[in-house]
Every structure is written in structure tokens, then in C-alpha cells.
Amino acid sequence: MNADPISKTKDDYADIIGHINHPDSPVGIDAQFTHAIIIAYLQQISNRLHKIETQMKTVQKPNDS
């Protein structure tokens, strides 16, 4: 299983931060780091869902009628 996204450092998210960077945005939180964590969680969920869906397809058999 992947590491918990909240336990990673900002440097671990450098690629994601590079995609969502907007230096002139005045927000009260570290939006880059926050978004990187959210995206990492969504990527984990998407990968897990894909794995489950793949497993379900192999378990389900088409109707022979």
C-alpha cells in the first residue's frame, strides 16, 4: 500500500506542486501542499478502485443464455 500522503514532505510533491503553482495567489493556507495531498489521496483511491473493478470483472462471468 502507498505511504500515507499526509506523512510526505512538500518536496515529495514537487511535481504536483509544479502543475498547480500560482505564485500571485494570496490565500491563507499553503494551497500547493494542501492540493498535492488531496491529489495524492485521489490517485490512491483511483488506483484501488481500478484494482477492485478489474478483480470484479474476473469474478463475474457472462450469462450463457
N, C-alpha and C positions, 0 to 999 in steps of 0.2 A: 504494500500500500504506500502511496505517496506520503511525503512528510506533511505535517500539518502546516498549511500556508501561513498561519499567524506566527509560527516559530521561525520563519525565514527572515533574513535581513533585507533591507532595502536594496542592497547590491544584488541579491539573488533575483530581484525583479527588474533589473536594469533594462532588459529587452522590452518588457511590457510597458514600463515607465516611458521608454523612448517613444512608444506608439501613442501614448495618451498625454504626453508632455505639452503644457501650455504655460510658459513662464510668466505671462502677464495676467493670469487669473488670480484675483485676490479672494481666496477662500480661507475660512478659519481653521481648516484641518489640512493634514498632509494628503491631499486628494490623490496624488500619484501613488503613494504607498497603499492607501485605502482601496483604490481601484485595482491595483495589482493583486491584492489579497482576494478581492471579490472575483476577479477573473480567474485566478488560480483555483479557487473553490469551484467555480462553474466548469472549468476544464476537467477537474476531477470528477464532478458529477456526470458530465457528458461522457467521459470515458467509462465510468462504471455503468451507466445506462446502456451504452453501446454493447458492453460485455454481456449484460443481462439479456438484452434483446437478441444477441447472437446465440446465447445459450437457449433461449426460449424457442428460437427457430429450429434448433436441432432436436428439441424435445417434442415439439408439435409435429404431427405427421399429417400430410394432406389427406382429405377424405377420398376414399377409393370409389365413390359412387359414380 
